[in-house]
């Protein structure tokens, strides 16, 4: 519940600025959300790094970065992850606390919303030719709001795509992936 309150307050603050968070219309029209640039919408949580094809049998994954000096706690059903901007509710994330200044790796290709041995899973995998990933929540009217998103092209095997520095709008290929740690 605290996560929803924090998101709601941030959305209200950003609604008063030029770079405000735009609610999706009933057709999931997200053309005003800058999803092509991966620009952060509210700064509470970031998609910070992702790997679309690991070396050998390593799974795809993405990392959520909490840049704040406070923990962000979500209840089940408050945060969604997707690799399809046309299906924003594809994976409902479970109740979870993102510790302050933390990097949380989420593995792809498992049971949506499952936490196994402390690791969170989503059901989708990334295409090796590139695609998109987004974190969303819903406003009080039930409309989806993008928290963060990025579209990406092919990523060389064993390398990742991430923000350098962490949480910035600068995305680049990272030759040595850094899941759970600062990007370099």
N, C-alpha and C positions, 0 to 999 in steps of 0.2 A: 504494500500500500504506500509506503514511503517513497518508493521509486516513482509510482504514478503521480504522487503529489509533487515531487521534484520536477518531473517531466512537465506536468501541467503548468507549474510556475515558470519554468524556462520557456515554454511555448508562449505563454502570455507576454513575457518580456520581449521575446523575439518578434512577436506579432506587431510590436510597436516600432520595429526597426526596418531598415531597407532590406536586410537579409533575413527576413522573417521565415519561420517554418510555415510551409504551405500545406494545408490539409488536402487530402486527395478527394476528388469528386467521386460520385457513385460509380464511374467507369474506371476507377483507379488511374485517372489521368495524372501523371506525376511529372509533366513537362516543366513545371516551375520549381523543381526540387534540386536542380543541378546534379542529377545522378551521374551524368557523364564525367563529371570532374571529380567525384568522390569528395566534394566539399562538405565539411562537417556542418550539420544543421544546428546543433545545440551544444556541443562540447561536453556533454555529460559522459558519454561513452564513445569510443572510436573503434571502427574496424581498422586495425593498425598494420596487419601483415597477413598474407595468405600464401598458400602453396597449392598449386593446382595439379602437380604431378611430382610426387616425391621420387627419390632414388629407389629403384627396385620396387618393393611392395609397400613402401611407406604410404600412409593414407593422406588424402587431401586434408587441409585444415585451414582455419583462419583464427586470428587472435583478436580479442577485444581488450582494449586498453582503457583503464580508468585513470585519468590524469589527476583526479581530484585528491585532496587531502582527507577526504571522508569516504567511507564505504558506500557503495550503491547497492541496495538490496531490492530485488525484484520478487514479486510473488508470481506463482504459476499463472500463466495467461496474460502477463503484462508486457512481455517482450517476445518479438517474433523475429526469426531469421529466414531468409529466402535467397535462392539463386534465380528467382523468376519474378521480375517486377510486375507481372500480371497476376501473380498469386502470392500476395504479401503475407498471408497467414499459413504458408506452407509448413513451417515448423514453429510450434509454440515452445519457447524455452521454459524449463522448470524453474521453480523458486531457487534463487541463488543470490549470494552476496559477492560482489566484486570488491575485494579489499582496496583500500586506498593505494594509489600509485602502483596498480597491479596490471599484469599481462595474463589474460586467461585464454588458453588455447582450446578451441572447439574442434573436435575431429569430425570429419565428414564420412558419410556412408554407414552410419549406425542407425539405431532406433531414435527417431525424432524425440528430443526432450529427455533422453535417458542420461543419467549420470552413473558411470560405471567406474569403480575404483577412483572416484574423485574427478573423472574426466567427463565433460559434457559432450554430447553427440547431436548432430543433425542428420537427417536422412539423405540429403542431396550430396552429390559429388560435383566437382568443377570439371568443365570441359577443358581438355588440353589446348583447344584453339582459343580459349578465353570466354568470358561471360560476365556475370554480374553477381553481386552479393549485397544484401541490405539488412539492416536492423531497423525494426519498426515497432511502434506502439500504437495505441488507439487513444484518441481524445475522448472527452466526455460524451460526444455525440456518436461515438463508435466509428469515426473516420480514421483511417490509417495516417500516421505521421511518420515520416522518415527520421530516424535518429542519425543514421549514417549509411552511406552506400558508395559503391565504386563499381565501375565497369572496367574490365581489364582484357588485354589481348593475350596471345600466347606467352607463357613463361617458360624459360628453358628448364629442362628436367633437373631436379635437385636444387633449383634456386627458388627464391620467393619474391614477392612483390609487396613492398611495404612503404610506410611513411618514414621519411628521414628528414628531420628528427621526428621522434614519436609524436603523434597527434597533429602534425603539421598538414598542410595541403599538398606537400611535395611527395609524390609517389615515385619509386624507382625499383629496379631489379636489385635484389640483394643476393650476392653470390654465396654467402654462408647464412642460411636462414637462422633466425634467432627466436624461435617460439618460447614464450614465457620470459623474454628478456628485452632490453632496449635494442632498437634497430640500429645497425651501423653500416 
